[in-house]
Amino acid sequence: MSEFIAWFRSEWEALERKHGKKYSARQLSMEAGLSPNTLYQLLNHPEVKPSPETCHKLADFFGLDPLLVLEVAGHVSAKDIPEPASELEIALRRSDLQKLLLSARELSPTEVQLVQQMVDQLRVKRQEQERQAVARGAAVALVVEDTPDSRALYVEMLRAAGLKVIEASDGQNAVELMKTSGALVDVVLMDYRMPRMDGVEATREIRKHFPDLPILFVSAWGEPEMMDAAFAAGAAEYLVAPVDYDDLVEAVSQVRQGEKG
């Protein structure tokens, strides 16, 4: 799938979520001012580059800056697009926001305050949705924990967040599992003290073959020197148990995005 088609399908799905209904290719074509044949060719022949006119129509339809669509289509490069001064400037390019701002001039101070409260609530909701989406993402987590009850709890939490989970009873077992299934694993939850091989040594071994794999320590042992050893071995984050659901899912989300706590 070409970058343009991936972008187009993403905008298409976002439009359907926004309006709460499905759009057929024909309906979308008509509303965007495109011929059904144009959209058919783009969807069935990803190698075909959409014309600048088509890009402009799609940009207008989705409420985006035409330059952004032209870049995705390969007509201009990123260096040809002026660097925006701020996120606000990017937002102001959207036609729907421009209309909203114009109508906001008629609001009273009390109404403006109510709108701000709604915006804040929507922002929090969106952040939560994004966090959950990242934690889900059809990810596979490896839970390494020698205490059966703790391991079962973490497995239950991660499955509730939408992840698939495989288990290891200690560091040695984790290293052996990674040799056969490491390519499928997206994130590792690692205990510190375990028989046969502890979490630090297991992390070092896993890091040799999967240097970019996020490893999140979850342990009842929170001494500074232990945490330092974990980070030195390659841990992306270290949580001290007990850990609740929200904290665990947020930490998984952050390490999967490459954010270190």
N, C-alpha and C positions, 0 to 999 in steps of 0.2 A: 504494500500500500504506500502510495506516494505521500510526501509530507503535506501536500495540498489537500488530498482526499482525507487524510487523517484529521486535518484541521476542520475541513468542511463537515465531516460526520460529527465531530465534537460540537460544532456550533449548531448543527441540526438537532442533536440530542438536547442541548441546552435550551433551544427554542421550544422543544416539546415539553421539557420540564417546566419552563416558565409559564406556558399557556395551559399545561395540563391536558394536552391532547396530542394525537399522532398526526404527523404531516406526511402525506404520500409524496413521492418524488414529483409527480405531476402538479400537485397542489403547491408545493414549495416553488417549483419552477414558475408557475403563473404569478404567485405573489411577489417573487423576486424580479419579475419582468424578463425571465429567460424562456427560451423555447424548450419544450420537453426534450427535444433531441439533443440540445446542448448539455443538459444535465445527464442524460443517458450516456452520452459519449464520455463525459468526465468520470462517471461512476464505473463504467465498464472498461474504460481504457485509461488507466492511471498515468500512462506515459504521455498522454495528450496534455499539453499545457493550456490552461484556460486563457482566453484572450484578455487584454487589459480592460476591454469593455465589460466582459463578464465579471472580472474582479471588482470593478467599480459598482456594478449592480449588486453583487453579493455584499460588498462593504456597506452600501446604503441600506440593504435589506436587514443586515444583522446589526446595524448601528455602529460600525467600526471605521477607523481611519483607512481610507483606500490604500495608503502606502503599506500598511501592515499586511493587507491581503495580497498586494502586488509582490511583497517580499516572500510570502509563503509560496506563491505561485512561481517564483523564480524570475520575475521581471526586473526587480531591483535587489540590490544587496543591502545588508544591514548597515553598511557604512554610508549608504546613500540616504539613510533615514536620519533626520536630525534627532539628537539626543533630547528627550523631554526633560523639562526642568524639574518635574515632580510627578508623583502619582496622580495628583489632582489634575495636572495638565493632560495626562492620559485619559482620565475619566471624563474630562470635559469634551473630548473628541466624540464621545458617544452622543448621538442625537437625542436619545430618550432622556439622558441626564440634562441636556441643554433645555429641553422643554420643562423638565421638573424644576430646574433652577429659576426659569422665567416665571413659572406659576408660584414659586415660593415667595416672590416679592409681594404677593398679595396677602400673605399670612400675617396674623397678629403675633406679637411676642409670645403669647401663651401657646398658640398653635405651633410656632416654631419650636418651642420647648418640647411639646408632645411629639413632634416629628423627630427631634433629636433623640428622644427616649426610644422611639421605635427603631431608629437607625442603629442605636447602640445594642438593642436587643437582637436585631437581625445580624449585626456583626458578630456577637457572641455565638449565636446559633450557627452562623456560617463557619466560624472557627472550629466549633465542636464537630460539625459535619465533615470538615476537611480533615480534622484529626482522626476521626473514626474511619474515614475513607482511606487514609494512609495506613492506618493500622490493619485495615482489612486488606484490600488490594490482592486477594487470593494468595496472601503470603503464607510461607511455611516457617514455623518456629520450632527450634530444637530446644527442649527444656531439659537441662542437666541438673539433677537434684537427687541426692541419695536418700532423703527422707520421703517415704511414699506419700504421706499425707500432704506435705508441702508441694510435692511434685503434682499430685492430683489437683490441688487447689489452683496452681498456676496454669495447668492444662485447661481446667474448666474456665478460668478467666479469659484466656486467649481464644478459646473456641467460642466463647460468648461474644468476643469482639470480632469474630468472623475469620480468624486464622485457622489454618490447618496445623496440627501439632504432631511432632514425633518426640519420643522420650528417651533419655539416657539416665542410667542409675548412678553413674559416676563419670569422672573425667576420662578414664580409659575407654569406657563404653562410648562416650561422645566422640572421641578421636576415631574410633573404629567405624562408627556410623558415618562420620564425615567422609571417610575414605570411599564409601560406597554410595552415599546419598548427599554429599556436600553440595553438589551443584543445584540441588532442589531447595536448599535451606536459605531463607532470606534474613533471619535474625536468630541469635542464640541467647537464651537465658541461662546464665551460669551461676552455680553455687560456688562458694569459696572452699570450705573444708569438706572433702569427700575421701573415701577410701581409694586405694590403688593410685589415683592421680587426682590432685586437687585442681581447683578452677584455674589458678594461675598457670600451672604447667600445661593444662589442657588448652588454655587460650593460646599459649606460645606455639603449641603444636598445630592448632587449627590455623593460626595466623601464617604459618609457613606456606600453606597451600591456598588459603583464602584471605589474603591481606586486606581486602575491602569489606569483608563480612562484618556487620555490626554485632558486637558481643556485649550483652547487658548483664552485669553481675547483680544478683538478688541474693543477699545473704544476711543472716542474723548477726554476723560478725562485722562491726563497723569501725574497728580501730583504724586510725589514720595510716599506720604503716601497712596495713593490709589493703586498704584502698589504694595507696600509692603503688603497691606491688601489682595490683590488678590493672591499673591504668598503664603502668610501665610495660605490662605484658601485651597491652593492646585493647583493653576494655574501652567501650564508648561511653558507658555510664555505670554507676554503682548505686544501687538502692539498698537501704538497710531494712530488712524485714522486721515486723510485718508490713506488707504493702497492700493497699486497697486496690480495687479494680481500676478506678479512674487514674490513679498515679501510675499503675503498671502499663495501662494502655497508652497513656500519654508518653511515657518513657520509650515504649516500643515505637511509637509514631516518630518521636524525635530522632532516635538513633537510626531509623530507617531513612530519614531525610538527611542524615549526616550531621545533625546537631548534637554537640557534646554538652552535657550538663555540667 
